[in-house]
Amino acid sequence: MRGFVITLDSIIALILAISLIIIVGSPVLRVRPSAWSDAQVKRISRDFLTILDKSGALTRAVGQNSSSEIVYFMSTESSSLCMKVRLSGSNGYLLSAEKSGCSGEGTRVFLSRRTLVSGSNFYTAELRTWER
């Protein structure tokens, strides 16, 4: 009888150990590692728009109706972040620029806006940022 109890005890321990391994390795408990936290992406978005505004790139883009300088600034950002800038004025949509290699938007998109004045017109710059 003593050998039977030890065997039953080891079988129960083995079942518990296997169950624990299955539960710990379950995909439900896995968290997708992200290179960027939400707060970092939001901060980068706001900072990026501020840099574009303070450097005069947004005003030049409106004046020249060209987004090439904005695209250049986007290319200097991290390759794991995608961005899309849209400039619109009182007349509606003006121009947009998207970082090369980024097609479609991710599941978590962060939106930042900034207003600017060029001449006597008001414009809105809208930046969408997401992880690749």
MOLINUR-V178477 format. One record per pair of residues at least 6 apart in sequence whose ideal C-beta (glycine too) atoms are under 8 Angstrom apart, sorted by the first residue. I is the first residue (numbers start at 0). J is the second residue. If there is no record, write none. Layout:
I;J  I;J
//
This chain:
22;28  33;130  34;79  34;130  35;43  35;79  35;80  35;130  37;107  37;109  40;80  40;109  40;128  40;129  40;130  41;109  41;111  43;76  43;80  43;128  44;82  44;109  44;110  44;111  44;126  44;128  45;111  47;72  47;76  47;82  47;111  47;126  47;128  48;111  48;112  48;113  48;124  48;126  49;113  50;56  50;72  51;57  51;69  51;72  51;84  51;113  51;124  52;58  52;113  52;115  52;124  54;72  56;68  56;69  56;72  57;69  57;86  57;113  57;115  57;122  57;124  58;115  58;117  59;65  59;68  60;66  60;68  60;69  60;86  60;94  60;96  61;86  61;88  61;93  61;115  61;117  61;120  61;122  62;117  64;93  64;94  65;94  66;84  66;86  66;94  66;95  66;96  69;84  69;96  70;96  70;97  70;98  70;99  73;82  73;84  73;96  73;97  73;98  73;99  74;98  74;99  76;82  76;98  78;100  78;131  79;130  79;131  80;98  80;128  80;129  80;130  80;131  81;97  81;98  81;100  81;101  81;104  81;105  81;128  81;129  81;130  81;131  82;97  82;98  82;101  82;126  82;127  82;128  83;95  83;96  83;97  83;98  83;101  83;104  83;126  83;127  84;95  84;96  84;97  84;124  84;125  84;126  85;92  85;94  85;95  85;124  85;125  85;126  85;127  86;93  86;94  86;95  86;122  86;123  86;124  86;125  87;93  87;122  87;123  87;125  88;120  88;121  88;122  88;123  89;120  89;121  93;122  100;131  101;131  104;127  104;129  105;129  105;130  105;131  106;129  107;129  107;130  108;127  108;128  108;129  109;127  109;128  109;129  110;125  110;126  110;127  111;125  111;126  111;128  112;123  112;124  112;125  112;126  113;123  113;124  113;126  114;121  114;122  114;123  114;124  115;121  115;122  115;123  115;124  116;122
//
